[in-house]
Amino acid sequence: MKINLNEKTKRRTVWMTEAEMKDECLKQVFQDAKPQKDSTKYQNVIFISGHHDFFSMTEGLLLHNYGLEQREKVQ
């Protein structure tokens, strides 16, 4: 697992394998790494390697991110 914290973009990027995502100890470490409610808020970006088709999963991610962007513009 690799965790990057970007102060400028306020993003926490987590790279992990599918096996790491299922590990209960690592889940707890990730939960503990979340910022407290009264601290600066970060957007979590999680990348999990796995056995799914890369191209179809990328298409879903792009559509999801596009939807988030459109909601932000409305607000």
Beta strands, then each sheet from edge to edge (+ up, - down):
strand 1: 2-6
strand 2: 11-17
strand 3: 43-49
sheet 1: 1+ 2- 3-
end
